[in-house]
Amino acid sequence: MRVFKGEVTALPPDKSISHRAALIGALSEGTTEIMNFSGGFDNQSTLGVLKDAGITLRQELLEGADGRTVRQVIIESKGLWSFQPPSAPLMCNNSGSTMRMFAGILAAQPFASELIGDSSLMKRPMKRVADPLRQMGADLQLSPSGTAPICIKGSKELKPINYRLPVPSAQVKSLVAFAALHADGESRIIESVRSRDHTEVMLGLDSFEQDGERVIVVPGRKTVAAKPFYIPADPSAACFIVALGLLARGSEIIIRDVCLNPTRAAFLNILTDAGACLTIENQRVIGGETIGDILVENHAALEPLLITDPQLVAFIIDEIPMLAVLSAFASGRFELHNAAELRTKESDRIDALVVNLQRLGFDCEQYPDGFVVKGRRITPSGTVVIDSFDDHRIAMSFAIAGKATGCPIDLSDIDVVGVSFPNFFDLLDSLQV
């Protein structure tokens, strides 16, 4: 039997907050200091496009008071229009967050630019990026299939917008907010289903409830003053370690300094309701974000997970792969609906999960907006080849199952975990008793 115990202090800094801290720093007037910035491939892609678009920044590794290495990023900017025409297309690599959110900034710059990515990113839908920016007066061109490259002829004369998000998307909400900061007047972004709210928190935007919807108010052409940011540990990364502890009976793990923003930590409530023994300790607020420690103790079996609420799906969209694999292995069952957004991620995550779970002997059926795991028909003999589909979250979800249960699996691409969790495998090894 495999058992995992220990204290986790080296969880990756939050990927979402790191992206936004860098972009907001580039939009701010003055010097922005970001402590504990993520070293993952996606966040480094954001720094890369900022540098290529004329922003002055530097990063260095510092030794913290507890002996841990902390990445510091310093950004120097003169404000909203500090960007310069790039000499070549801006390479976002595999980072959809970089491409989508930076498009909102480039739409307001008085020059032409082009955003490109790797082969995976160039297949992902970008029409949702173009639609609101075109309504604001920007000139954006996509491929005939509505994907990148995104060719932008920016304008300093963007119009304010009242934009109702057609689907819950923190990336689209953020790109509209970034563009609206440059507009000549106040804009409003309306959410019928809430998504993660880091951009609003970090920019200090006002919001209110109206007719059951959330309205976010973005002032136009208002100076964004530089301020320091601290990046807490990524709850999406913490989910993998939580699952590890819950799958391996007798395990006890404490995960330090995790972002517990209510729009990000809903997976903890789901697991607690299913019988997981999870305790939040040392809870506090830093920079507007709730942070705390998660204690995972494996004392009881988990009930199967049934996830159908669109609002809940929006809050746990990145954690669903791990929750699905955890529920399948722990209880034999899992059911998900209203999650069509999963088909537009780094891979078609619904299909990727079903294909790999079926290889492991689970009886699955997929739908346009989700899938169901009906039980395990057979336990394969020998090693099972798992296809990561070049998707870091698919790779890590099945790696956790293999590590915790001893199920022999062979991952097709282990390097892809570097997108968000470079020390993933080293951390797992350090926790095994």
C-alpha positions as CSV (number, residue, x, y, z in Angstrom):
1,M,0.0,0.0,0.0
2,R,1.3,3.4,-0.9
3,V,1.1,6.2,1.7
4,F,1.9,9.9,1.3
5,K,2.8,12.2,4.1
6,G,4.4,15.6,4.6
7,E,4.3,19.4,4.3
8,V,4.0,21.0,0.8
9,T,5.6,24.4,0.6
10,A,6.8,24.3,-3.0
11,L,3.5,24.3,-4.8
12,P,3.6,26.4,-8.0
13,P,2.5,30.0,-7.6
14,D,-1.0,30.6,-9.0
15,K,-1.0,30.6,-12.8
16,S,-4.0,32.8,-13.2
17,I,-2.9,35.5,-10.8
18,S,0.7,35.4,-12.2
19,H,-0.7,36.1,-15.8
20,R,-2.8,39.0,-14.5
21,A,-0.1,40.5,-12.3
22,A,2.3,40.8,-15.2
23,L,-0.3,42.2,-17.6
24,I,-1.6,44.7,-15.0
25,G,2.0,45.7,-14.2
26,A,2.6,46.5,-17.9
27,L,-0.6,48.7,-17.9
28,S,0.4,50.5,-14.7
29,E,2.3,53.7,-14.2
30,G,5.4,53.1,-12.2
31,T,7.3,50.1,-10.9
32,T,5.4,46.9,-10.2
33,E,7.1,44.3,-8.0
34,I,5.7,40.8,-8.2
35,M,6.8,38.3,-5.6
36,N,6.5,34.5,-6.0
37,F,5.8,34.7,-9.8
38,S,5.2,31.4,-11.5
39,G,8.1,29.8,-13.5
40,G,5.7,27.6,-15.5
41,F,5.9,27.7,-19.3
42,D,2.6,29.6,-19.7
43,N,3.5,32.4,-17.4
44,Q,6.9,32.7,-18.9
45,S,5.2,33.1,-22.3
46,T,3.3,36.1,-20.9
47,L,6.6,37.7,-19.8
48,G,8.0,36.9,-23.2
49,V,5.3,38.7,-25.2
50,L,5.4,41.7,-22.9
51,K,9.2,42.1,-23.5
52,D,8.7,41.6,-27.3
53,A,6.1,44.4,-27.2
54,G,8.5,46.9,-25.6
55,I,7.8,46.5,-21.8
56,T,10.9,46.7,-19.6
57,L,11.0,43.9,-17.1
58,R,13.4,41.6,-15.3
59,Q,13.1,38.5,-13.1
60,E,15.5,36.9,-10.6
61,L,15.4,34.1,-8.1
62,L,15.7,35.1,-4.4
63,E,16.1,33.1,-1.3
64,G,13.1,33.5,1.0
65,A,13.2,33.6,4.8
66,D,12.2,30.0,5.0
67,G,15.0,29.0,2.6
68,R,12.7,28.5,-0.4
69,T,13.6,30.0,-3.8
70,V,11.2,32.8,-4.8
71,R,10.9,34.3,-8.3
72,Q,10.6,38.1,-8.3
73,V,9.5,40.0,-11.4
74,I,10.0,43.8,-11.7
75,I,8.1,45.6,-14.4
76,E,8.7,49.3,-15.4
77,S,6.0,51.0,-17.3
78,K,4.6,54.4,-18.1
79,G,1.0,53.3,-18.2
80,L,-1.7,52.2,-20.7
81,W,0.1,53.1,-23.9
82,S,3.6,52.0,-23.0
83,F,3.8,49.3,-25.6
84,Q,5.9,49.4,-28.8
85,P,5.3,47.8,-32.2
86,P,6.8,44.3,-32.2
87,S,9.3,43.4,-34.9
88,A,7.8,39.9,-35.4
89,P,4.6,38.0,-34.5
90,L,4.2,37.6,-30.7
91,M,4.7,33.9,-29.7
92,C,2.3,32.8,-27.0
93,N,3.5,29.1,-27.2
94,N,0.7,27.0,-25.5
95,S,-0.8,29.7,-23.4
96,G,-4.4,30.6,-24.3
97,S,-4.5,33.0,-21.4
98,T,-1.6,35.0,-22.8
99,M,-3.1,35.1,-26.3
100,R,-6.6,36.0,-25.3
101,M,-5.9,38.6,-22.6
102,F,-3.1,40.3,-24.4
103,A,-5.3,40.7,-27.4
104,G,-7.4,43.1,-25.3
105,I,-4.4,45.2,-24.6
106,L,-3.1,45.2,-28.2
107,A,-6.5,46.2,-29.6
108,A,-6.0,49.6,-27.9
109,Q,-2.4,50.2,-29.0
110,P,-1.8,52.5,-32.1
111,F,0.0,49.8,-34.2
112,A,-0.4,46.5,-35.9
113,S,0.5,43.2,-34.2
114,E,0.0,39.5,-34.6
115,L,-0.5,36.8,-31.9
116,I,0.6,33.2,-32.7
117,G,1.1,30.0,-30.7
118,D,2.2,26.4,-30.9
119,S,0.3,23.9,-33.0
120,S,-2.2,23.2,-30.2
121,L,-3.0,26.8,-29.4
122,M,-3.4,27.6,-33.1
123,K,-6.4,25.2,-33.1
124,R,-8.3,26.8,-30.2
125,P,-11.3,29.0,-30.8
126,M,-10.7,32.8,-30.8
127,K,-14.0,34.2,-32.1
128,R,-15.0,34.9,-28.5
129,V,-11.9,37.2,-28.4
130,A,-12.7,39.1,-31.6
131,D,-16.4,39.7,-31.1
132,P,-16.3,42.2,-28.2
133,L,-13.1,43.9,-29.4
134,R,-14.7,44.5,-32.8
135,Q,-17.7,46.0,-31.1
136,M,-15.4,48.4,-29.4
137,G,-13.9,49.5,-32.7
138,A,-10.8,47.3,-33.0
139,D,-9.8,45.6,-36.3
140,L,-9.1,41.9,-35.7
141,Q,-8.7,39.2,-38.3
142,L,-8.7,35.5,-37.5
143,S,-8.2,32.4,-39.7
144,P,-11.2,31.2,-41.8
145,S,-11.9,28.7,-39.0
146,G,-12.0,31.4,-36.3
147,T,-8.6,30.5,-34.8
148,A,-5.2,32.2,-34.5
149,P,-3.2,33.9,-35.8
150,I,-4.9,36.9,-34.4
151,C,-4.0,39.9,-36.6
152,I,-4.7,43.2,-34.8
153,K,-4.8,46.8,-36.1
154,G,-5.0,48.6,-32.8
155,S,-6.7,51.9,-32.2
156,K,-6.4,54.5,-29.4
157,E,-10.0,55.4,-30.0
158,L,-11.8,52.3,-28.6
159,K,-15.4,52.9,-27.7
160,P,-16.9,51.9,-24.3
161,I,-19.0,48.8,-24.2
162,N,-21.8,47.1,-22.3
163,Y,-20.9,43.5,-22.9
164,R,-22.8,40.5,-21.7
165,L,-20.6,37.4,-21.6
166,P,-22.2,34.7,-23.8
167,V,-20.4,32.0,-21.8
168,P,-18.6,32.2,-18.4
169,S,-15.0,33.0,-19.2
170,A,-12.5,34.7,-17.0
171,Q,-10.2,35.2,-19.9
172,V,-12.8,36.9,-22.1
173,K,-13.9,39.0,-19.2
174,S,-10.3,40.1,-18.5
175,L,-9.5,40.9,-22.1
176,V,-12.6,43.1,-22.3
177,A,-11.7,44.8,-19.1
178,F,-8.1,45.5,-20.3
179,A,-9.4,47.0,-23.5
180,A,-12.0,49.0,-21.7
181,L,-9.4,50.6,-19.5
182,H,-8.2,52.4,-22.7
183,A,-11.8,53.4,-23.9
184,D,-13.1,56.9,-23.8
185,G,-15.8,56.3,-21.2
186,E,-17.2,53.8,-18.7
187,S,-17.7,50.2,-19.8
188,R,-19.8,47.5,-18.1
189,I,-19.3,43.7,-18.3
190,I,-22.3,41.6,-17.4
191,E,-22.0,38.0,-16.1
192,S,-25.0,35.7,-15.7
193,V,-22.7,33.0,-14.5
194,R,-19.7,34.1,-12.5
195,S,-16.2,33.2,-13.4
196,R,-12.9,33.6,-11.4
197,D,-12.6,37.3,-10.3
198,H,-8.9,37.9,-10.0
199,T,-8.8,40.7,-12.6
200,E,-11.5,42.7,-10.8
201,V,-9.9,42.2,-7.4
202,M,-6.4,43.2,-8.7
203,L,-7.7,46.2,-10.6
204,G,-10.0,47.3,-7.7
205,L,-13.0,47.4,-10.1
206,D,-16.5,48.1,-8.7
207,S,-19.3,45.6,-9.3
208,F,-23.0,45.1,-8.3
209,E,-25.8,42.7,-8.6
210,Q,-28.7,43.5,-11.0
211,D,-31.6,41.2,-11.9
212,G,-29.6,38.1,-10.8
213,E,-26.5,39.1,-12.9
214,R,-23.2,40.6,-11.9
215,V,-22.2,43.9,-13.4
216,I,-18.5,44.9,-13.4
217,V,-17.8,48.6,-14.0
218,V,-14.6,49.5,-15.8
219,P,-13.6,53.2,-15.9
220,G,-12.0,54.4,-19.1
221,R,-8.6,56.1,-19.4
222,K,-8.0,56.2,-15.7
223,T,-4.4,55.9,-14.6
224,V,-3.6,52.5,-13.1
225,A,-1.1,53.1,-10.3
226,A,1.7,50.5,-9.9
227,K,1.5,48.4,-6.8
228,P,3.2,45.2,-5.5
229,F,1.6,41.8,-5.9
230,Y,2.2,38.6,-4.0
231,I,1.3,35.3,-5.8
232,P,-0.2,32.6,-3.5
233,A,0.1,28.9,-4.3
234,D,-2.1,27.7,-7.1
235,P,-5.4,25.9,-6.0
236,S,-5.6,24.1,-9.3
237,A,-2.2,22.6,-8.6
238,A,-3.2,21.9,-5.0
239,C,-6.1,19.9,-6.3
240,F,-3.7,17.2,-7.6
241,I,-2.0,16.9,-4.2
242,V,-5.4,16.8,-2.4
243,A,-6.4,13.9,-4.8
244,L,-3.1,12.1,-4.1
245,G,-3.9,12.2,-0.3
246,L,-7.5,11.1,-0.8
247,L,-6.7,8.1,-3.1
248,A,-3.9,6.7,-0.9
249,R,-5.4,5.3,2.4
250,G,-3.5,6.4,5.5
251,S,-2.1,9.5,3.9
252,E,-1.8,12.9,5.6
253,I,-0.6,16.0,3.8
254,I,-0.6,19.7,4.6
255,I,-0.4,22.2,1.7
256,R,0.7,25.7,2.6
257,D,-0.3,29.2,1.5
258,V,-2.9,28.2,-1.1
259,C,-5.2,30.7,-2.8
260,L,-8.7,30.1,-1.4
261,N,-10.6,32.7,-3.5
262,P,-14.2,31.5,-3.5
263,T,-14.2,31.4,-7.3
264,R,-11.2,29.0,-7.3
265,A,-11.6,26.8,-4.2
266,A,-15.0,25.3,-4.8
267,F,-13.5,21.9,-5.5
268,L,-12.7,21.7,-1.7
269,N,-16.4,22.0,-0.9
270,I,-17.4,19.4,-3.4
271,L,-14.9,16.9,-2.0
272,T,-15.9,17.7,1.6
273,D,-19.6,17.1,0.7
274,A,-18.5,13.7,-0.8
275,G,-16.9,12.7,2.5
276,A,-13.4,13.9,2.2
277,C,-11.6,14.9,5.4
278,L,-10.2,18.4,4.5
279,T,-9.4,21.1,7.0
280,I,-8.6,24.8,6.3
281,E,-6.0,26.3,8.7
282,N,-4.2,29.6,9.1
283,Q,-6.7,31.5,6.8
284,R,-5.9,35.2,6.1
285,V,-6.2,37.8,3.4
286,I,-3.2,39.1,1.4
287,G,-3.6,41.6,-1.4
288,G,-7.4,41.1,-1.5
289,E,-7.0,37.3,-1.9
290,T,-7.9,34.7,0.8
291,I,-5.0,32.4,1.5
292,G,-4.7,29.4,3.8
293,D,-3.3,25.9,4.4
294,I,-5.2,22.7,3.4
295,L,-4.8,19.6,5.6
296,V,-5.7,16.4,3.8
297,E,-6.4,13.3,5.9
298,N,-7.5,10.0,4.4
299,H,-9.9,8.3,6.8
300,A,-13.0,7.6,4.8
301,A,-14.3,6.4,1.4
302,L,-15.6,9.0,-1.1
303,E,-19.1,9.2,-2.4
304,P,-19.4,9.4,-6.3
305,L,-19.3,13.0,-7.6
306,L,-22.3,14.4,-9.6
307,I,-21.6,17.9,-11.1
308,T,-24.3,19.6,-13.1
309,D,-24.6,23.2,-11.8
310,P,-23.3,25.6,-14.5
311,Q,-22.0,28.1,-11.9
312,L,-20.1,25.3,-10.1
313,V,-18.7,24.1,-13.4
314,A,-17.4,27.6,-14.1
315,F,-15.7,27.7,-10.7
316,I,-14.0,24.3,-11.1
317,I,-13.3,24.2,-14.8
318,D,-9.5,23.5,-14.3
319,E,-10.0,21.0,-11.5
320,I,-12.6,18.8,-13.3
321,P,-10.0,16.4,-14.9
322,M,-8.5,15.5,-11.5
323,L,-12.0,15.4,-9.8
324,A,-13.2,13.0,-12.5
325,V,-10.2,10.6,-12.3
326,L,-10.3,10.8,-8.4
327,S,-14.1,9.9,-8.3
328,A,-13.7,7.1,-10.8
329,F,-10.9,5.4,-8.9
330,A,-12.3,6.1,-5.4
331,S,-16.0,5.2,-6.1
332,G,-16.2,3.8,-9.6
333,R,-18.6,6.5,-10.7
334,F,-18.6,10.1,-11.9
335,E,-21.1,12.3,-13.8
336,L,-20.7,15.7,-15.4
337,H,-23.0,18.0,-17.4
338,N,-23.0,21.6,-18.5
339,A,-19.2,21.6,-19.2
340,A,-19.0,22.0,-23.0
341,E,-16.2,24.5,-22.3
342,L,-13.9,21.6,-21.5
343,R,-13.8,20.8,-25.2
344,T,-12.0,24.1,-26.0
345,K,-9.1,23.7,-23.6
346,E,-5.6,22.6,-24.4
347,S,-7.2,19.4,-25.5
348,D,-10.8,18.2,-25.8
349,R,-10.8,17.3,-22.1
350,I,-14.1,15.4,-22.2
351,D,-12.8,13.1,-24.9
352,A,-9.3,12.8,-23.4
353,L,-10.7,11.8,-20.1
354,V,-13.2,9.3,-21.5
355,V,-10.5,7.7,-23.9
356,N,-8.0,7.2,-21.0
357,L,-10.6,6.0,-18.5
358,Q,-11.8,3.4,-21.0
359,R,-8.2,2.2,-21.4
360,L,-8.2,1.7,-17.7
361,G,-11.3,-0.5,-17.8
362,F,-14.0,2.0,-16.8
363,D,-17.4,2.0,-18.5
364,C,-17.9,5.6,-19.8
365,E,-20.3,7.5,-22.1
366,Q,-19.7,11.0,-23.3
367,Y,-22.2,13.8,-24.2
368,P,-21.7,17.1,-25.9
369,D,-21.4,18.8,-22.5
370,G,-20.0,16.1,-20.3
371,F,-19.7,12.4,-19.6
372,V,-20.5,9.7,-17.1
373,V,-18.4,6.9,-15.6
374,K,-20.8,4.0,-14.9
375,G,-18.3,1.7,-13.1
376,R,-15.2,-0.4,-13.8
377,R,-15.7,-3.4,-15.9
378,I,-12.2,-4.8,-15.9
379,T,-8.9,-4.1,-14.2
380,P,-6.3,-4.2,-17.0
381,S,-3.3,-6.5,-16.5
382,G,0.0,-4.9,-17.3
383,T,0.9,-1.4,-18.1
384,V,-1.7,0.9,-19.6
385,V,-0.5,3.6,-22.1
386,I,-2.2,7.0,-21.2
387,D,-2.4,9.7,-23.9
388,S,-1.9,13.1,-22.4
389,F,-3.1,14.8,-25.6
390,D,-0.4,17.4,-25.0
391,D,-2.5,18.6,-22.0
392,H,-0.8,19.2,-18.7
393,R,-3.9,18.6,-16.6
394,I,-4.8,15.3,-18.3
395,A,-1.2,14.1,-17.8
396,M,-1.1,15.1,-14.1
397,S,-4.6,13.7,-13.3
398,F,-3.7,10.2,-14.5
399,A,-0.2,10.4,-13.1
400,I,-1.8,11.0,-9.6
401,A,-4.0,8.0,-10.1
402,G,-1.1,5.8,-11.0
403,K,1.1,7.0,-8.2
404,A,-1.5,6.8,-5.5
405,T,-3.1,3.4,-6.4
406,G,-0.1,1.6,-7.9
407,C,-1.9,1.2,-11.2
408,P,0.8,0.7,-13.8
409,I,0.5,3.5,-16.4
410,D,2.8,4.9,-19.1
411,L,2.3,8.6,-19.8
412,S,2.8,9.6,-23.5
413,D,4.3,13.0,-22.6
414,I,5.5,13.8,-19.1
415,D,7.3,17.0,-20.0
416,V,4.0,18.8,-20.7
417,V,3.5,19.2,-16.9
418,G,6.0,22.0,-17.1
419,V,3.2,24.2,-18.5
420,S,1.9,24.8,-14.9
421,F,3.7,22.5,-12.5
422,P,7.5,22.1,-13.3
423,N,8.3,20.3,-10.0
424,F,5.3,17.9,-10.1
425,F,7.1,14.6,-10.2
426,D,9.8,15.6,-7.7
427,L,7.1,16.7,-5.3
428,L,5.2,13.4,-5.5
429,D,8.4,11.5,-4.9
430,S,9.2,13.6,-1.8
431,L,5.8,12.9,-0.2
432,Q,5.9,9.1,-0.6
433,V,6.6,7.3,2.7
